């Protein structure tokens, strides 16, 4: 099924930008929203998620991707009321209005809706978030899924995009001969941005409602990611000095044992298998 008239809510974020570029390249009829007032036109509309009274009239929409929201774990931890108003209250109202405009809604979510105690968490497992961000996303999921056949939630593990800040910081340090201290106790199931965008579009095209999950086939520690990067750029491995977050004196929101998600639906419907997590690193630093 064609995507039709598409809106991307939150086209300035890392996911929204890449998704927008992908759809423009496909020749899709696209309207993107932004909070920047210096680049508005007929296809780029102003929308502040925190100010529903000023949202534009949506008219008739076929497909909507909701990419806007507060994604900083630190902000969610220390400003739970403000971030919840965006990530839950406003998102639920936005989804309702988009649904009233006829849109099939695609809402990207996170593995952080789970507690991280079990690998390959199934989509039907009851969420047990351990972070404020995860709690907010789990609540938003419920509102979106309540819209039934016109809504899809796509849960993502750790997405790596080109120019990832941490990878670039490490690469610059290593090339300059400076040591780096990646965390040995922080795990992630890293996936490439290109895969995420591909799946989001295919979910929308096929009108695949319910929950779809994207994950790598295993977790890697940040120390393993750093080691892979070091070898890719032929830097001395002696520059790697892994350290635990505890020893570094860093308080993390959570240290899950597992972040992987079950991707059986992804394979059954689209024939896409969970990738090696280090492929995402290769793509991000290419």
Number of C-alpha atoms within 10 A of each C-alpha: 8 11 21 14 15 22 26 24 24 24 24 18 15 16 20 22 15 19 23 22 11 16 17 13 9 9 8 15 13 20 21 24 24 22 16 13 11 8 10 14 11 8 11 19 19 20 20 20 25 17 10 13 8 11 14 12 9 14 10 14 20 18 27 27 26 20 23 24 21 17 13 10 17 14 14 22 14 11 12 17 11 13 24 22 17 22 26 22 17 20 26 20 16 18 25 18 14 24 21 13 17 17 26 26 29 28 23 22 22 22 28 26 24 25 21 21 12 14 15 21 21 18 20 8 9 12 19 15 19 17 20 22 25 22 21 23 28 23 17 24 26 13 19 25 19 14 17 12 13 20 26 26 24 22 23 23 23 23 25 26 21 19 13 14 11 12 19 14 12 20 21 12 14 22 14 10 13 12 17 19 17 23 22 18 17 20 22 23 27 29 28 25 21 19 16 25 18 12 19 20 18 16 23 24 15 13 20 18 20 20 20 25 27 32 31 29 20 20 24 21 17 19 22 17 21 26 19 16 21 20 11 13 12 11 17 14 15 10 16 19 15 19 17 15 17 11 8 12 8 10 9 12 14 13 16 17 16 22 29 28 28 19 22 19 17 18 12 10 13 13 10 15 16 22 18 18 23 21 14 25 24 15 16 20 17 8
